[in-house]
Amino acid sequence: MIRHLLSGADLDADTATQILDTAAEMATVAGREVKKLPALRGRTVVNLFYEDSTRTRISFEAAAKRLSADVINFSAKGSSVTKGESLKDTALTLQAMGADAVVVRHPASGAPHRLANWVDGSVVNAGDGTHEHPTQALLDAYTMRARLGRLAGLHVAIVGDVLHSRVARSNVLLLSTLGAKVTLVGPPTLIPVDWAARAGAAPAVTDAGPAAGSHPGTDVCYDLDAVLPGVDVVMMLRVQRERMNDSYFPSAREYARRYGLDGPRMRRLPEHAIVMHPGPMNRGMEITPEVADSPRSTIVEQVANGVSVRMAVLYLLLGGNNR
Ligand code: NCD
């Protein structure tokens, strides 16, 4: 097993599949009256959150507690970070407390990689800037496999603000490792230029974010309606206004008209296709309530699956089997 989980690229097909299979076993615990396993008794998991989070923070906490670990929740607000303490000094404090795993969310891309050099325990990236969010990609893959029975050969459209999305980046990496085909869909200003150029689409003129590299089986399309009839999965992304210091599209109304998933568009999907969203949603912008609350939507399942997947990640990283 790997020591840290920092990127979707840390996972080869065998390791990713082992995590998904272990998550399926962990899911049975959720159905029990006593939702607890003794696997990580005596181990300490620190949740280090420098950025707001609802689902990810709660599900890592639930996952660690279901495995009987001691959990310390640290949020930057109310800590010495507001007095100017550096990430390194915070890391040394965690080290002194004997953290076996540090789950970190940070607004700076790359912060978890730095942290991994300073602590002896395992580091799990719970979202760093616009870079990566590997456990989200794992729970998305788990949800697709649970609903559609396989990952290899699936066609997944990832739609919207790809440029600012760590969820999209980690999904592209993991899904291509697991044999799915990904089409990135959005306005040219919100697709990273290098991805668009490598996929053969005309590159947009934009102050694009970090470079992403090319991935087998990934292409780009600016027309949502053209893509919908041929996909098995459509994953809608939140428009991340907090990361935009410029205007990337004319208006919210215009964005919704071209790239929002509404009822008529959903009905153009094949019968079996599912609709995903990592949350939090801008209802009425990238997705309408009719779609978000429809039986095709896996949004609530994704949250439940997030706990099982994070249990599997913590269990395997902390030596559930071989450490
Ligand atoms: C995502 C995140 O924070 O990266 N949400 C999540 O973890 N469930 C996506 C987002 O903020 O839009």
Residues whose N, C-alpha, C, O or C-beta is under 5 A from the ligand:
A	BS01	NCD	R55 T56 G127 H133 R238 P278 G279 P280
